[in-house]
């Protein structure tokens, strides 16, 4: 129970409703007895035919029955009102905000506070069209038959990185008209760890997190720093003769610090990471391991072949 409203007036109202019900039931019993007696009198007098409704007091009997039904409804309402003086929530949760205090008068519709369930926490993840191309998200009709991707959540506070395991449970099914993203909803079970359903570190509601979603697997992908990708989707490569090649590549995915190359370079090739003033194909290069000053693959003086 979160709080209780003073039940005194509601207890009195319930007693009044119960007393009224008892009185009307007694009135109904009296009318039933009168109706039965009227029928006996009719027969004892030897009158022919059936007595009329007025003789049998049926209008009075129906009125008494209606009054009993109304009184029963009043009792049910009074009991509900009394039960509602005990404010509870139908879930295990935490109170986030309290809007009333002891002694304060409240009326129906008054905001009492804000609470939230702690059996699970949900995180909305905005997914662009590019993101969706690398995710295997079931359609709405497949949601019950196909498992959604796993998600790893990260948060950095005070120089400490924390992680939580989650899983996408649904998508909102509507593309945002402004941002053109589709929101997926990831769920963390028992985020506060008080229900015994999870052994993960506590995840407080309101924490800012970064999400990594399990995507589709891709073979023979070369992962490079983002800065080595040129504006025209080419990469500078040192061939076996230590000469510069400008390779067009097919970018599978580009992130702020990383780029994933599907075609154009092979694993084990030397990529030029040093900025070249004038990158000319065939320019002679020197590996960083061959230079005293270190650094990435660097260009040295050479003539164009």
GIKA-V550582 format. One record per backbone hydrogen bond with DSSP energy under -1.0 kcal/mol. CO is the residue of the C=O (numbers start at 1). NH is the residue of the N-H. E is the energy in kcal/mol with one decimal. If there is no record, write none. Layout:
CO;NH;E  CO;NH;E
This chain:
3;87;-2.8  7;11;-2.7  8;12;-2.2  9;13;-2.2  10;14;-1.9  11;15;-2.1  12;16;-2.4  13;17;-2.2  14;18;-2.5  15;19;-2.4  16;20;-2.5  17;21;-2.1  18;22;-2.2  19;23;-2.3  20;24;-2.3  21;25;-2.2  22;26;-1.9  23;27;-2.1  24;28;-2.1  25;29;-2.5  26;30;-2.2  27;31;-2.3  28;32;-2.5  29;33;-2.1  30;34;-2.3  31;35;-2.5  32;36;-2.2  33;37;-2.3  34;38;-2.3  35;39;-1.8  36;40;-2.0  37;41;-2.6  38;42;-2.1  39;43;-2.0  40;44;-2.8  41;45;-1.8  42;47;-1.4  43;46;-1.4  52;56;-1.9  53;58;-2.5  57;61;-2.0  58;62;-2.8  59;63;-2.1  60;64;-2.0  61;65;-2.2  62;66;-2.4  63;67;-2.1  64;68;-1.8  65;69;-2.2  66;70;-2.3  67;71;-2.2  68;72;-2.5  69;73;-2.0  70;74;-2.0  71;75;-2.1  72;76;-2.2  73;77;-2.3  74;78;-2.4  75;79;-2.3  76;80;-2.3  77;81;-2.7  78;82;-1.9  79;83;-2.6  80;84;-2.2  82;85;-1.3  83;86;-1.6  85;5;-2.9  87;2;-3.1  87;3;-1.1  92;118;-2.6  94;116;-2.1  97;114;-2.5  101;104;-1.8  107;110;-2.4  112;99;-2.6  114;96;-2.9  114;97;-2.0  116;94;-2.2  119;190;-2.8  121;188;-2.7  123;186;-2.8  125;184;-2.7  127;182;-2.8  128;132;-2.4  129;133;-1.1  131;134;-1.7  132;135;-1.2  134;216;-2.5  139;142;-1.6  142;145;-1.6  142;146;-2.0  149;168;-2.3  150;214;-2.8  151;166;-3.1  152;212;-2.6  153;164;-1.9  154;210;-3.0  155;162;-3.0  157;160;-1.6  160;157;-2.4  162;155;-2.1  164;153;-3.0  166;151;-2.6  167;187;-2.7  170;185;-3.0  176;180;-1.8  181;176;-3.0  182;127;-2.3  183;172;-2.8  184;125;-3.6  185;169;-2.9  185;170;-1.1  186;123;-2.6  187;167;-1.4  188;121;-2.5  190;193;-1.3  191;203;-2.8  204;207;-1.8  210;154;-2.8  212;152;-2.7  222;261;-3.2  224;259;-2.6  225;228;-1.4  226;229;-1.6  230;233;-1.8  233;249;-2.2  234;230;-3.0  235;247;-2.8  236;272;-2.8  237;245;-2.8  239;242;-2.1  242;285;-3.5  243;239;-2.6  244;282;-2.9  245;237;-3.1  247;235;-2.4  250;262;-2.9  253;260;-3.3  257;226;-1.8  258;255;-3.7  259;224;-2.6  260;252;-3.0  260;253;-1.3  261;222;-2.6  263;250;-2.4  266;269;-1.8  270;238;-2.6  280;283;-2.1  283;244;-2.2  284;300;-1.5  286;298;-2.0  287;290;-1.7  288;291;-1.4  297;274;-1.2  298;286;-2.6
